[in-house]
Amino acid sequence: MSIVFVPKRLRGKAKISQETIQQLLDENDQLVRCITEYMQKGRAVECVQYQQILHRNIVYLATIADASPDTEPSDSSSKATSGETSSTTSAANSHLDGS
């Protein structure tokens, strides 16, 4: 089970460490491999559950990155506008949904 599935009573209280982030990245790597394997076998229906978990993990990582004060780019020209961010997220979501 994904480490993103945290009971509601513990949400917001967990400390995000580099180790936790690495575990999520490793899990995402494995999920992509599983999805690819199922797709190659022509079993697209079975991919859906893995795609949903992968999507949830990516959103969780993005939320962590957005909430982290030390991840802001130092150059103001490299900051994305909210419109660019929304369109990028929409494109990524439609790619995962198979649209």
mmCIF file as gemmi writes it, N, C-alpha and C atoms, coordinates in Angstrom:
data_model
loop_
_atom_site.group_PDB
_atom_site.id
_atom_site.type_symbol
_atom_site.label_atom_id
_atom_site.label_alt_id
_atom_site.label_comp_id
_atom_site.label_asym_id
_atom_site.label_entity_id
_atom_site.label_seq_id
_atom_site.pdbx_PDB_ins_code
_atom_site.Cartn_x
_atom_site.Cartn_y
_atom_site.Cartn_z
_atom_site.occupancy
_atom_site.B_iso_or_equiv
_atom_site.pdbx_formal_charge
_atom_site.auth_seq_id
_atom_site.auth_asym_id
_atom_site.pdbx_PDB_model_num
ATOM 1 N N . MET Axp A 1 ? 0.848 -1.181 0 1 0 ? 1 A 1
ATOM 2 C CA . MET Axp A 1 ? 0 0 0 1 0 ? 1 A 1
ATOM 3 C C . MET Axp A 1 ? 0.885 1.233 0 1 0 ? 1 A 1
ATOM 4 N N . SER Axp A 2 ? 0.443 2.219 -0.715 1 0 ? 2 A 1
ATOM 5 C CA . SER Axp A 2 ? 1.204 3.45 -0.842 1 0 ? 2 A 1
ATOM 6 C C . SER Axp A 2 ? 1.358 4.151 0.506 1 0 ? 2 A 1
ATOM 7 N N . ILE Axp A 3 ? 2.505 4.757 0.705 1 0 ? 3 A 1
ATOM 8 C CA . ILE Axp A 3 ? 2.719 5.488 1.956 1 0 ? 3 A 1
ATOM 9 C C . ILE Axp A 3 ? 1.938 6.789 1.984 1 0 ? 3 A 1
ATOM 10 N N . VAL Axp A 4 ? 1.287 7.138 0.866 1 0 ? 4 A 1
ATOM 11 C CA . VAL Axp A 4 ? 0.468 8.339 0.825 1 0 ? 4 A 1
ATOM 12 C C . VAL Axp A 4 ? -0.833 8.113 1.582 1 0 ? 4 A 1
ATOM 13 N N . PHE Axp A 5 ? -1.25 6.859 1.707 1 0 ? 5 A 1
ATOM 14 C CA . PHE Axp A 5 ? -2.486 6.543 2.405 1 0 ? 5 A 1
ATOM 15 C C . PHE Axp A 5 ? -2.241 6.584 3.903 1 0 ? 5 A 1
ATOM 16 N N . VAL Axp A 6 ? -2.424 7.747 4.462 1 0 ? 6 A 1
ATOM 17 C CA . VAL Axp A 6 ? -2.204 7.961 5.894 1 0 ? 6 A 1
ATOM 18 C C . VAL Axp A 6 ? -3.571 8.155 6.538 1 0 ? 6 A 1
ATOM 19 N N . PRO Axp A 7 ? -3.817 7.538 7.702 1 0 ? 7 A 1
ATOM 20 C CA . PRO Axp A 7 ? -5.103 7.748 8.36 1 0 ? 7 A 1
ATOM 21 C C . PRO Axp A 7 ? -5.367 9.232 8.598 1 0 ? 7 A 1
ATOM 22 N N . LYS Axp A 8 ? -6.625 9.633 8.521 1 0 ? 8 A 1
ATOM 23 C CA . LYS Axp A 8 ? -6.987 11.044 8.651 1 0 ? 8 A 1
ATOM 24 C C . LYS Axp A 8 ? -6.476 11.657 9.947 1 0 ? 8 A 1
ATOM 25 N N . ARG Axp A 9 ? -6.471 10.894 11.026 1 0 ? 9 A 1
ATOM 26 C CA . ARG Axp A 9 ? -6.033 11.438 12.318 1 0 ? 9 A 1
ATOM 27 C C . ARG Axp A 9 ? -4.55 11.777 12.333 1 0 ? 9 A 1
ATOM 28 N N . LEU Axp A 10 ? -3.776 11.196 11.412 1 0 ? 10 A 1
ATOM 29 C CA . LEU Axp A 10 ? -2.341 11.466 11.363 1 0 ? 10 A 1
ATOM 30 C C . LEU Axp A 10 ? -1.95 12.443 10.263 1 0 ? 10 A 1
ATOM 31 N N . ARG Axp A 11 ? -2.886 12.784 9.392 1 0 ? 11 A 1
ATOM 32 C CA . ARG Axp A 11 ? -2.572 13.677 8.273 1 0 ? 11 A 1
ATOM 33 C C . ARG Axp A 11 ? -2.159 15.041 8.783 1 0 ? 11 A 1
ATOM 34 N N . GLY Axp A 12 ? -1.147 15.589 8.157 1 0 ? 12 A 1
ATOM 35 C CA . GLY Axp A 12 ? -0.662 16.91 8.522 1 0 ? 12 A 1
ATOM 36 C C . GLY Axp A 12 ? 0.289 16.904 9.704 1 0 ? 12 A 1
ATOM 37 N N . LYS Axp A 13 ? 0.449 15.756 10.344 1 0 ? 13 A 1
ATOM 38 C CA . LYS Axp A 13 ? 1.305 15.672 11.517 1 0 ? 13 A 1
ATOM 39 C C . LYS Axp A 13 ? 2.617 14.951 11.222 1 0 ? 13 A 1
ATOM 40 N N . ALA Axp A 14 ? 2.657 14.272 10.107 1 0 ? 14 A 1
ATOM 41 C CA . ALA Axp A 14 ? 3.856 13.521 9.755 1 0 ? 14 A 1
ATOM 42 C C . ALA Axp A 14 ? 4.948 14.48 9.292 1 0 ? 14 A 1
ATOM 43 N N . LYS Axp A 15 ? 6.169 14.176 9.682 1 0 ? 15 A 1
ATOM 44 C CA . LYS Axp A 15 ? 7.297 14.968 9.22 1 0 ? 15 A 1
ATOM 45 C C . LYS Axp A 15 ? 7.771 14.392 7.887 1 0 ? 15 A 1
ATOM 46 N N . ILE Axp A 16 ? 7.907 15.28 6.929 1 0 ? 16 A 1
ATOM 47 C CA . ILE Axp A 16 ? 8.345 14.866 5.602 1 0 ? 16 A 1
ATOM 48 C C . ILE Axp A 16 ? 9.862 14.878 5.583 1 0 ? 16 A 1
ATOM 49 N N . SER Axp A 17 ? 10.446 13.725 5.393 1 0 ? 17 A 1
ATOM 50 C CA . SER Axp A 17 ? 11.899 13.63 5.35 1 0 ? 17 A 1
ATOM 51 C C . SER Axp A 17 ? 12.34 13.292 3.926 1 0 ? 17 A 1
ATOM 52 N N . GLN Axp A 18 ? 13.608 13.435 3.693 1 0 ? 18 A 1
ATOM 53 C CA . GLN Axp A 18 ? 14.163 13.072 2.399 1 0 ? 18 A 1
ATOM 54 C C . GLN Axp A 18 ? 13.955 11.583 2.144 1 0 ? 18 A 1
ATOM 55 N N . GLU Axp A 19 ? 13.988 10.797 3.21 1 0 ? 19 A 1
ATOM 56 C CA . GLU Axp A 19 ? 13.787 9.347 3.087 1 0 ? 19 A 1
ATOM 57 C C . GLU Axp A 19 ? 12.358 9.035 2.616 1 0 ? 19 A 1
ATOM 58 N N . THR Axp A 20 ? 11.373 9.744 3.15 1 0 ? 20 A 1
ATOM 59 C CA . THR Axp A 20 ? 9.986 9.558 2.744 1 0 ? 20 A 1
ATOM 60 C C . THR Axp A 20 ? 9.806 9.911 1.279 1 0 ? 20 A 1
ATOM 61 N N . ILE Axp A 21 ? 10.383 11.016 0.876 1 0 ? 21 A 1
ATOM 62 C CA . ILE Axp A 21 ? 10.296 11.443 -0.518 1 0 ? 21 A 1
ATOM 63 C C . ILE Axp A 21 ? 10.953 10.413 -1.424 1 0 ? 21 A 1
ATOM 64 N N . GLN Axp A 22 ? 12.102 9.89 -1.022 1 0 ? 22 A 1
ATOM 65 C CA . GLN Axp A 22 ? 12.782 8.887 -1.829 1 0 ? 22 A 1
ATOM 66 C C . GLN Axp A 22 ? 11.952 7.609 -1.93 1 0 ? 22 A 1
ATOM 67 N N . GLN Axp A 23 ? 11.283 7.228 -0.837 1 0 ? 23 A 1
ATOM 68 C CA . GLN Axp A 23 ? 10.415 6.049 -0.875 1 0 ? 23 A 1
ATOM 69 C C . GLN Axp A 23 ? 9.287 6.241 -1.885 1 0 ? 23 A 1
ATOM 70 N N . LEU Axp A 24 ? 8.719 7.436 -1.907 1 0 ? 24 A 1
ATOM 71 C CA . LEU Axp A 24 ? 7.67 7.725 -2.874 1 0 ? 24 A 1
ATOM 72 C C . LEU Axp A 24 ? 8.192 7.677 -4.303 1 0 ? 24 A 1
ATOM 73 N N . LEU Axp A 25 ? 9.37 8.227 -4.526 1 0 ? 25 A 1
ATOM 74 C CA . LEU Axp A 25 ? 9.951 8.195 -5.862 1 0 ? 25 A 1
ATOM 75 C C . LEU Axp A 25 ? 10.242 6.759 -6.296 1 0 ? 25 A 1
ATOM 76 N N . ASP Axp A 26 ? 10.737 5.942 -5.369 1 0 ? 26 A 1
ATOM 77 C CA . ASP Axp A 26 ? 10.992 4.526 -5.67 1 0 ? 26 A 1
ATOM 78 C C . ASP Axp A 26 ? 9.683 3.793 -5.97 1 0 ? 26 A 1
ATOM 79 N N . GLU Axp A 27 ? 8.66 4.103 -5.183 1 0 ? 27 A 1
ATOM 80 C CA . GLU Axp A 27 ? 7.35 3.489 -5.402 1 0 ? 27 A 1
ATOM 81 C C . GLU Axp A 27 ? 6.804 3.895 -6.768 1 0 ? 27 A 1
ATOM 82 N N . ASN Axp A 28 ? 6.958 5.17 -7.113 1 0 ? 28 A 1
ATOM 83 C CA . ASN Axp A 28 ? 6.496 5.642 -8.418 1 0 ? 28 A 1
ATOM 84 C C . ASN Axp A 28 ? 7.224 4.929 -9.544 1 0 ? 28 A 1
ATOM 85 N N . ASP Axp A 29 ? 8.518 4.707 -9.379 1 0 ? 29 A 1
ATOM 86 C CA . ASP Axp A 29 ? 9.296 3.975 -10.376 1 0 ? 29 A 1
ATOM 87 C C . ASP Axp A 29 ? 8.722 2.569 -10.575 1 0 ? 29 A 1
ATOM 88 N N . GLN Axp A 30 ? 8.42 1.902 -9.479 1 0 ? 30 A 1
ATOM 89 C CA . GLN Axp A 30 ? 7.856 0.555 -9.558 1 0 ? 30 A 1
ATOM 90 C C . GLN Axp A 30 ? 6.464 0.575 -10.194 1 0 ? 30 A 1
ATOM 91 N N . LEU Axp A 31 ? 5.667 1.583 -9.847 1 0 ? 31 A 1
ATOM 92 C CA . LEU Axp A 31 ? 4.336 1.699 -10.437 1 0 ? 31 A 1
ATOM 93 C C . LEU Axp A 31 ? 4.414 1.884 -11.951 1 0 ? 31 A 1
ATOM 94 N N . VAL Axp A 32 ? 5.332 2.725 -12.403 1 0 ? 32 A 1
ATOM 95 C CA . VAL Axp A 32 ? 5.492 2.951 -13.846 1 0 ? 32 A 1
ATOM 96 C C . VAL Axp A 32 ? 5.9 1.647 -14.528 1 0 ? 32 A 1
ATOM 97 N N . ARG Axp A 33 ? 6.78 0.891 -13.895 1 0 ? 33 A 1
ATOM 98 C CA . ARG Axp A 33 ? 7.203 -0.403 -14.464 1 0 ? 33 A 1
ATOM 99 C C . ARG Axp A 33 ? 6.029 -1.377 -14.557 1 0 ? 33 A 1
ATOM 100 N N . CYS Axp A 34 ? 5.204 -1.426 -13.512 1 0 ? 34 A 1
ATOM 101 C CA . CYS Axp A 34 ? 4.028 -2.31 -13.525 1 0 ? 34 A 1
ATOM 102 C C . CYS Axp A 34 ? 3.044 -1.893 -14.612 1 0 ? 34 A 1
ATOM 103 N N . ILE Axp A 35 ? 2.794 -0.595 -14.704 1 0 ? 35 A 1
ATOM 104 C CA . ILE Axp A 35 ? 1.871 -0.083 -15.711 1 0 ? 35 A 1
ATOM 105 C C . ILE Axp A 35 ? 2.375 -0.431 -17.108 1 0 ? 35 A 1
ATOM 106 N N . THR Axp A 36 ? 3.658 -0.224 -17.336 1 0 ? 36 A 1
ATOM 107 C CA . THR Axp A 36 ? 4.254 -0.538 -18.637 1 0 ? 36 A 1
ATOM 108 C C . THR Axp A 36 ? 4.121 -2.017 -18.962 1 0 ? 36 A 1
ATOM 109 N N . GLU Axp A 37 ? 4.395 -2.856 -17.987 1 0 ? 37 A 1
ATOM 110 C CA . GLU Axp A 37 ? 4.311 -4.306 -18.192 1 0 ? 37 A 1
ATOM 111 C C . GLU Axp A 37 ? 2.881 -4.728 -18.539 1 0 ? 37 A 1
ATOM 112 N N . TYR Axp A 38 ? 1.909 -4.223 -17.791 1 0 ? 38 A 1
ATOM 113 C CA . TYR Axp A 38 ? 0.519 -4.558 -18.088 1 0 ? 38 A 1
ATOM 114 C C . TYR Axp A 38 ? 0.109 -4.055 -19.464 1 0 ? 38 A 1
ATOM 115 N N . MET Axp A 39 ? 0.54 -2.851 -19.817 1 0 ? 39 A 1
ATOM 116 C CA . MET Axp A 39 ? 0.197 -2.305 -21.133 1 0 ? 39 A 1
ATOM 117 C C . MET Axp A 39 ? 0.781 -3.156 -22.253 1 0 ? 39 A 1
ATOM 118 N N . GLN Axp A 40 ? 2.015 -3.615 -22.087 1 0 ? 40 A 1
ATOM 119 C CA . GLN Axp A 40 ? 2.653 -4.452 -23.099 1 0 ? 40 A 1
ATOM 120 C C . GLN Axp A 40 ? 1.934 -5.786 -23.256 1 0 ? 40 A 1
ATOM 121 N N . LYS Axp A 41 ? 1.31 -6.242 -22.191 1 0 ? 41 A 1
ATOM 122 C CA . LYS Axp A 41 ? 0.565 -7.499 -22.231 1 0 ? 41 A 1
ATOM 123 C C . LYS Axp A 41 ? -0.866 -7.296 -22.705 1 0 ? 41 A 1
ATOM 124 N N . GLY Axp A 42 ? -1.217 -6.041 -23.011 1 0 ? 42 A 1
ATOM 125 C CA . GLY Axp A 42 ? -2.553 -5.743 -23.491 1 0 ? 42 A 1
ATOM 126 C C . GLY Axp A 42 ? -3.608 -5.765 -22.405 1 0 ? 42 A 1
ATOM 127 N N . ARG Axp A 43 ? -3.204 -5.545 -21.184 1 0 ? 43 A 1
ATOM 128 C CA . ARG Axp A 43 ? -4.123 -5.592 -20.04 1 0 ? 43 A 1
ATOM 129 C C . ARG Axp A 43 ? -4.316 -4.185 -19.462 1 0 ? 43 A 1
ATOM 130 N N . ALA Axp A 44 ? -4.832 -3.314 -20.297 1 0 ? 44 A 1
ATOM 131 C CA . ALA Axp A 44 ? -4.987 -1.907 -19.919 1 0 ? 44 A 1
ATOM 132 C C . ALA Axp A 44 ? -5.934 -1.715 -18.745 1 0 ? 44 A 1
ATOM 133 N N . VAL Axp A 45 ? -6.936 -2.548 -18.635 1 0 ? 45 A 1
ATOM 134 C CA . VAL Axp A 45 ? -7.915 -2.397 -17.551 1 0 ? 45 A 1
ATOM 135 C C . VAL Axp A 45 ? -7.228 -2.559 -16.194 1 0 ? 45 A 1
ATOM 136 N N . GLU Axp A 46 ? -6.286 -3.486 -16.104 1 0 ? 46 A 1
ATOM 137 C CA . GLU Axp A 46 ? -5.579 -3.708 -14.842 1 0 ? 46 A 1
ATOM 138 C C . GLU Axp A 46 ? -4.671 -2.54 -14.476 1 0 ? 46 A 1
ATOM 139 N N . CYS Axp A 47 ? -4.307 -1.718 -15.441 1 0 ? 47 A 1
ATOM 140 C CA . CYS Axp A 47 ? -3.408 -0.577 -15.206 1 0 ? 47 A 1
ATOM 141 C C . CYS Axp A 47 ? -4.072 0.537 -14.409 1 0 ? 47 A 1
ATOM 142 N N . VAL Axp A 48 ? -5.366 0.615 -14.469 1 0 ? 48 A 1
ATOM 143 C CA . VAL Axp A 48 ? -6.079 1.764 -13.905 1 0 ? 48 A 1
ATOM 144 C C . VAL Axp A 48 ? -5.776 1.952 -12.424 1 0 ? 48 A 1
ATOM 145 N N . GLN Axp A 49 ? -5.798 0.881 -11.643 1 0 ? 49 A 1
ATOM 146 C CA . GLN Axp A 49 ? -5.546 1.046 -10.202 1 0 ? 49 A 1
ATOM 147 C C . GLN Axp A 49 ? -4.138 1.559 -9.95 1 0 ? 49 A 1
ATOM 148 N N . TYR Axp A 50 ? -3.17 1.096 -10.729 1 0 ? 50 A 1
ATOM 149 C CA . TYR Axp A 50 ? -1.799 1.564 -10.55 1 0 ? 50 A 1
ATOM 150 C C . TYR Axp A 50 ? -1.642 3.009 -11.005 1 0 ? 50 A 1
ATOM 151 N N . GLN Axp A 51 ? -2.366 3.377 -12.056 1 0 ? 51 A 1
ATOM 152 C CA . GLN Axp A 51 ? -2.321 4.757 -12.526 1 0 ? 51 A 1
ATOM 153 C C . GLN Axp A 51 ? -2.922 5.709 -11.489 1 0 ? 51 A 1
ATOM 154 N N . GLN Axp A 52 ? -3.964 5.274 -10.818 1 0 ? 52 A 1
ATOM 155 C CA . GLN Axp A 52 ? -4.579 6.112 -9.793 1 0 ? 52 A 1
ATOM 156 C C . GLN Axp A 52 ? -3.633 6.319 -8.612 1 0 ? 52 A 1
ATOM 157 N N . ILE Axp A 53 ? -2.947 5.271 -8.205 1 0 ? 53 A 1
ATOM 158 C CA . ILE Axp A 53 ? -1.986 5.395 -7.102 1 0 ? 53 A 1
ATOM 159 C C . ILE Axp A 53 ? -0.827 6.287 -7.517 1 0 ? 53 A 1
ATOM 160 N N . LEU Axp A 54 ? -0.33 6.099 -8.741 1 0 ? 54 A 1
ATOM 161 C CA . LEU Axp A 54 ? 0.76 6.932 -9.247 1 0 ? 54 A 1
ATOM 162 C C . LEU Axp A 54 ? 0.333 8.401 -9.273 1 0 ? 54 A 1
ATOM 163 N N . HIS Axp A 55 ? -0.865 8.658 -9.754 1 0 ? 55 A 1
ATOM 164 C CA . HIS Axp A 55 ? -1.371 10.03 -9.803 1 0 ? 55 A 1
ATOM 165 C C . HIS Axp A 55 ? -1.438 10.624 -8.399 1 0 ? 55 A 1
ATOM 166 N N . ARG Axp A 56 ? -1.956 9.861 -7.448 1 0 ? 56 A 1
ATOM 167 C CA . ARG Axp A 56 ? -2.069 10.34 -6.065 1 0 ? 56 A 1
ATOM 168 C C . ARG Axp A 56 ? -0.682 10.65 -5.501 1 0 ? 56 A 1
ATOM 169 N N . ASN Axp A 57 ? 0.288 9.784 -5.765 1 0 ? 57 A 1
ATOM 170 C CA . ASN Axp A 57 ? 1.654 10.017 -5.284 1 0 ? 57 A 1
ATOM 171 C C . ASN Axp A 57 ? 2.249 11.285 -5.882 1 0 ? 57 A 1
ATOM 172 N N . ILE Axp A 58 ? 2.03 11.486 -7.166 1 0 ? 58 A 1
ATOM 173 C CA . ILE Axp A 58 ? 2.584 12.664 -7.842 1 0 ? 58 A 1
ATOM 174 C C . ILE Axp A 58 ? 1.949 13.941 -7.29 1 0 ? 58 A 1
ATOM 175 N N . VAL Axp A 59 ? 0.645 13.91 -7.082 1 0 ? 59 A 1
ATOM 176 C CA . VAL Axp A 59 ? -0.032 15.077 -6.508 1 0 ? 59 A 1
ATOM 177 C C . VAL Axp A 59 ? 0.498 15.346 -5.101 1 0 ? 59 A 1
ATOM 178 N N . TYR Axp A 60 ? 0.7 14.286 -4.324 1 0 ? 60 A 1
ATOM 179 C CA . TYR Axp A 60 ? 1.224 14.433 -2.969 1 0 ? 60 A 1
ATOM 180 C C . TYR Axp A 60 ? 2.621 15.05 -2.993 1 0 ? 60 A 1
ATOM 181 N N . LEU Axp A 61 ? 3.478 14.559 -3.887 1 0 ? 61 A 1
ATOM 182 C CA . LEU Axp A 61 ? 4.831 15.123 -3.997 1 0 ? 61 A 1
ATOM 183 C C . LEU Axp A 61 ? 4.786 16.584 -4.433 1 0 ? 61 A 1
ATOM 184 N N . ALA Axp A 62 ? 3.878 16.906 -5.344 1 0 ? 62 A 1
ATOM 185 C CA . ALA Axp A 62 ? 3.74 18.293 -5.793 1 0 ? 62 A 1
ATOM 186 C C . ALA Axp A 62 ? 3.264 19.185 -4.651 1 0 ? 62 A 1
ATOM 187 N N . THR Axp A 63 ? 2.382 18.667 -3.832 1 0 ? 63 A 1
ATOM 188 C CA . THR Axp A 63 ? 1.89 19.424 -2.678 1 0 ? 63 A 1
ATOM 189 C C . THR Axp A 63 ? 3.019 19.695 -1.7 1 0 ? 63 A 1
ATOM 190 N N . ILE Axp A 64 ? 3.845 18.691 -1.463 1 0 ? 64 A 1
ATOM 191 C CA . ILE Axp A 64 ? 5.004 18.865 -0.577 1 0 ? 64 A 1
ATOM 192 C C . ILE Axp A 64 ? 5.934 19.93 -1.153 1 0 ? 64 A 1
ATOM 193 N N . ALA Axp A 65 ? 6.19 19.847 -2.441 1 0 ? 65 A 1
ATOM 194 C CA . ALA Axp A 65 ? 7.093 20.805 -3.087 1 0 ? 65 A 1
ATOM 195 C C . ALA Axp A 65 ? 6.532 22.222 -3.015 1 0 ? 65 A 1
ATOM 196 N N . ASP Axp A 66 ? 5.214 22.355 -3.24 1 0 ? 66 A 1
ATOM 197 C CA . ASP Axp A 66 ? 4.592 23.683 -3.176 1 0 ? 66 A 1
ATOM 198 C C . ASP Axp A 66 ? 4.629 24.261 -1.771 1 0 ? 66 A 1
ATOM 199 N N . ALA Axp A 67 ? 4.522 23.405 -0.76 1 0 ? 67 A 1
ATOM 200 C CA . ALA Axp A 67 ? 4.477 23.867 0.627 1 0 ? 67 A 1
ATOM 201 C C . ALA Axp A 67 ? 5.861 24.127 1.207 1 0 ? 67 A 1
ATOM 202 N N . SER Axp A 68 ? 6.875 23.656 0.54 1 0 ? 68 A 1
ATOM 203 C CA . SER Axp A 68 ? 8.237 23.797 1.048 1 0 ? 68 A 1
ATOM 204 C C . SER Axp A 68 ? 8.792 25.175 0.718 1 0 ? 68 A 1
ATOM 205 N N . PRO Axp A 69 ? 9.159 25.952 1.727 1 0 ? 69 A 1
ATOM 206 C CA . PRO Axp A 69 ? 9.637 27.31 1.478 1 0 ? 69 A 1
ATOM 207 C C . PRO Axp A 69 ? 11.03 27.356 0.85 1 0 ? 69 A 1
ATOM 208 N N . ASP Axp A 70 ? 11.807 26.317 0.981 1 0 ? 70 A 1
ATOM 209 C CA . ASP Axp A 70 ? 13.173 26.348 0.47 1 0 ? 70 A 1
ATOM 210 C C . ASP Axp A 70 ? 13.3 25.847 -0.961 1 0 ? 70 A 1
ATOM 211 N N . THR Axp A 71 ? 12.194 25.593 -1.646 1 0 ? 71 A 1
ATOM 212 C CA . THR Axp A 71 ? 12.276 25.106 -3.02 1 0 ? 71 A 1
ATOM 213 C C . THR Axp A 71 ? 11.973 26.182 -4.048 1 0 ? 71 A 1
ATOM 214 N N . GLU Axp A 72 ? 11.793 27.429 -3.603 1 0 ? 72 A 1
ATOM 215 C CA . GLU Axp A 72 ? 11.507 28.508 -4.539 1 0 ? 72 A 1
ATOM 216 C C . GLU Axp A 72 ? 12.745 28.815 -5.373 1 0 ? 72 A 1
ATOM 217 N N . PRO Axp A 73 ? 12.544 29 -6.683 1 0 ? 73 A 1
ATOM 218 C CA . PRO Axp A 73 ? 13.671 29.347 -7.535 1 0 ? 73 A 1
ATOM 219 C C . PRO Axp A 73 ? 14.224 30.723 -7.17 1 0 ? 73 A 1
ATOM 220 N N . SER Axp A 74 ? 15.519 30.883 -7.254 1 0 ? 74 A 1
ATOM 221 C CA . SER Axp A 74 ? 16.128 32.164 -6.909 1 0 ? 74 A 1
ATOM 222 C C . SER Axp A 74 ? 15.943 33.198 -8.011 1 0 ? 74 A 1
ATOM 223 N N . ASP Axp A 75 ? 15.779 32.745 -9.242 1 0 ? 75 A 1
ATOM 224 C CA . ASP Axp A 75 ? 15.595 33.647 -10.367 1 0 ? 75 A 1
ATOM 225 C C . ASP Axp A 75 ? 14.111 33.834 -10.627 1 0 ? 75 A 1
ATOM 226 N N . SER Axp A 76 ? 13.628 35.072 -10.55 1 0 ? 76 A 1
ATOM 227 C CA . SER Axp A 76 ? 12.199 35.334 -10.713 1 0 ? 76 A 1
ATOM 228 C C . SER Axp A 76 ? 11.719 34.998 -12.119 1 0 ? 76 A 1
ATOM 229 N N . SER Axp A 77 ? 12.588 34.994 -13.118 1 0 ? 77 A 1
ATOM 230 C CA . SER Axp A 77 ? 12.159 34.688 -14.48 1 0 ? 77 A 1
ATOM 231 C C . SER Axp A 77 ? 11.84 33.212 -14.658 1 0 ? 77 A 1
ATOM 232 N N . SER Axp A 78 ? 12.288 32.359 -13.748 1 0 ? 78 A 1
ATOM 233 C CA . SER Axp A 78 ? 12.016 30.932 -13.891 1 0 ? 78 A 1
ATOM 234 C C . SER Axp A 78 ? 10.758 30.501 -13.161 1 0 ? 78 A 1
ATOM 235 N N . LYS Axp A 79 ? 10.079 31.455 -12.491 1 0 ? 79 A 1
ATOM 236 C CA . LYS Axp A 79 ? 8.845 31.116 -11.79 1 0 ? 79 A 1
ATOM 237 C C . LYS Axp A 79 ? 7.707 30.978 -12.789 1 0 ? 79 A 1
ATOM 238 N N . ALA Axp A 80 ? 6.9 29.921 -12.617 1 0 ? 80 A 1
ATOM 239 C CA . ALA Axp A 80 ? 5.76 29.699 -13.498 1 0 ? 80 A 1
ATOM 240 C C . ALA Axp A 80 ? 4.565 30.475 -12.974 1 0 ? 80 A 1
ATOM 241 N N . THR Axp A 81 ? 3.757 30.959 -13.888 1 0 ? 81 A 1
ATOM 242 C CA . THR Axp A 81 ? 2.523 31.61 -13.473 1 0 ? 81 A 1
ATOM 243 C C . THR Axp A 81 ? 1.511 30.533 -13.126 1 0 ? 81 A 1
ATOM 244 N N . SER Axp A 82 ? 0.473 30.911 -12.416 1 0 ? 82 A 1
ATOM 245 C CA . SER Axp A 82 ? -0.524 29.916 -12.02 1 0 ? 82 A 1
ATOM 246 C C . SER Axp A 82 ? -1.2 29.318 -13.249 1 0 ? 82 A 1
ATOM 247 N N . GLY Axp A 83 ? -1.361 30.074 -14.301 1 0 ? 83 A 1
ATOM 248 C CA . GLY Axp A 83 ? -1.958 29.55 -15.53 1 0 ? 83 A 1
ATOM 249 C C . GLY Axp A 83 ? -1.096 28.487 -16.163 1 0 ? 83 A 1
ATOM 250 N N . GLU Axp A 84 ? 0.225 28.714 -16.175 1 0 ? 84 A 1
ATOM 251 C CA . GLU Axp A 84 ? 1.131 27.713 -16.733 1 0 ? 84 A 1
ATOM 252 C C . GLU Axp A 84 ? 1.103 26.454 -15.899 1 0 ? 84 A 1
ATOM 253 N N . THR Axp A 85 ? 1.082 26.609 -14.587 1 0 ? 85 A 1
ATOM 254 C CA . THR Axp A 85 ? 1.061 25.465 -13.698 1 0 ? 85 A 1
ATOM 255 C C . THR Axp A 85 ? -0.218 24.666 -13.899 1 0 ? 85 A 1
ATOM 256 N N . SER Axp A 86 ? -1.354 25.348 -14.02 1 0 ? 86 A 1
ATOM 257 C CA . SER Axp A 86 ? -2.632 24.667 -14.203 1 0 ? 86 A 1
ATOM 258 C C . SER Axp A 86 ? -2.657 23.901 -15.516 1 0 ? 86 A 1
ATOM 259 N N . SER Axp A 87 ? -2.161 24.51 -16.59 1 0 ? 87 A 1
ATOM 260 C CA . SER Axp A 87 ? -2.183 23.825 -17.876 1 0 ? 87 A 1
ATOM 261 C C . SER Axp A 87 ? -1.231 22.635 -17.88 1 0 ? 87 A 1
ATOM 262 N N . THR Axp A 88 ? -0.112 22.76 -17.204 1 0 ? 88 A 1
ATOM 263 C CA . THR Axp A 88 ? 0.826 21.644 -17.106 1 0 ? 88 A 1
ATOM 264 C C . THR Axp A 88 ? 0.207 20.506 -16.32 1 0 ? 88 A 1
ATOM 265 N N . THR Axp A 89 ? -0.456 20.817 -15.214 1 0 ? 89 A 1
ATOM 266 C CA . THR Axp A 89 ? -1.109 19.799 -14.399 1 0 ? 89 A 1
ATOM 267 C C . THR Axp A 89 ? -2.221 19.131 -15.182 1 0 ? 89 A 1
ATOM 268 N N . SER Axp A 90 ? -3.009 19.916 -15.918 1 0 ? 90 A 1
ATOM 269 C CA . SER Axp A 90 ? -4.094 19.354 -16.717 1 0 ? 90 A 1
ATOM 270 C C . SER Axp A 90 ? -3.547 18.414 -17.781 1 0 ? 90 A 1
ATOM 271 N N . ALA Axp A 91 ? -2.448 18.809 -18.417 1 0 ? 91 A 1
ATOM 272 C CA . ALA Axp A 91 ? -1.848 17.965 -19.441 1 0 ? 91 A 1
ATOM 273 C C . ALA Axp A 91 ? -1.341 16.663 -18.838 1 0 ? 91 A 1
ATOM 274 N N . ALA Axp A 92 ? -0.72 16.755 -17.675 1 0 ? 92 A 1
ATOM 275 C CA . ALA Axp A 92 ? -0.211 15.547 -17.009 1 0 ? 92 A 1
ATOM 276 C C . ALA Axp A 92 ? -1.362 14.646 -16.604 1 0 ? 92 A 1
ATOM 277 N N . ASN Axp A 93 ? -2.424 15.219 -16.079 1 0 ? 93 A 1
ATOM 278 C CA . ASN Axp A 93 ? -3.586 14.418 -15.665 1 0 ? 93 A 1
ATOM 279 C C . ASN Axp A 93 ? -4.238 13.735 -16.846 1 0 ? 93 A 1
ATOM 280 N N . SER Axp A 94 ? -4.391 14.44 -17.965 1 0 ? 94 A 1
ATOM 281 C CA . SER Axp A 94 ? -5.013 13.823 -19.125 1 0 ? 94 A 1
ATOM 282 C C . SER Axp A 94 ? -4.136 12.726 -19.695 1 0 ? 94 A 1
ATOM 283 N N . HIS Axp A 95 ? -2.824 12.876 -19.586 1 0 ? 95 A 1
ATOM 284 C CA . HIS Axp A 95 ? -1.909 11.829 -20.048 1 0 ? 95 A 1
ATOM 285 C C . HIS Axp A 95 ? -2.075 10.582 -19.191 1 0 ? 95 A 1
ATOM 286 N N . LEU Axp A 96 ? -2.2 10.75 -17.879 1 0 ? 96 A 1
ATOM 287 C CA . LEU Axp A 96 ? -2.368 9.605 -16.98 1 0 ? 96 A 1
ATOM 288 C C . LEU Axp A 96 ? -3.732 8.966 -17.165 1 0 ? 96 A 1
ATOM 289 N N . ASP Axp A 97 ? -4.745 9.772 -17.467 1 0 ? 97 A 1
ATOM 290 C CA . ASP Axp A 97 ? -6.094 9.236 -17.65 1 0 ? 97 A 1
ATOM 291 C C . ASP Axp A 97 ? -6.262 8.579 -19.016 1 0 ? 97 A 1
ATOM 292 N N . GLY Axp A 98 ? -5.27 8.773 -19.882 1 0 ? 98 A 1
ATOM 293 C CA . GLY Axp A 98 ? -5.349 8.18 -21.211 1 0 ? 98 A 1
ATOM 294 C C . GLY Axp A 98 ? -6.147 9.01 -22.18 1 0 ? 98 A 1
ATOM 295 N N . SER Axp A 99 ? -6.417 10.25 -21.83 1 0 ? 99 A 1
ATOM 296 C CA . SER Axp A 99 ? -7.193 11.131 -22.718 1 0 ? 99 A 1
ATOM 297 C C . SER Axp A 99 ? -6.321 11.661 -23.826 1 0 ? 99 A 1
